């Protein structure tokens, strides 16, 4: 009988924790990551958008959005996101050549992340296209 009541108590606690009231943030990007892939410095602006939905039952407030370095500039929504509505966080990378591995931290009132802190990531590689000098002599292949 003790086991039965213990089981009921655990189930009741589990249901109560699922029914928490508040804002919840769910990003559409898999693993909260945007992959730039391999992009050319000259043909890509570096701007990407993280879209999210407030799946909670209270307004979602994005308090702050910070980047791990000055080469990535995020912008946040200025108004609360109502339950069921979507919002976006724009991220602009300065397109320095080489690998991209940056973290953007979102501070919010979301209850589905500890302290309302949500890490977002961008990754990829920026390349500089090789310049072709038309005045340079073409090397000929050795003939046999």
Secondary structure by P-SEA (a helix, b strand, c coil): caaaaaaaaaaaaaaaaaacbbbbbbbcccccccccccccccccccbbbbbbbccccccccccccccccccbbbbbbcccccccbbbbbbbbbcccccbbbbbbbbbcccccccccbbbbbbbbbbbbcccccccccccccccc
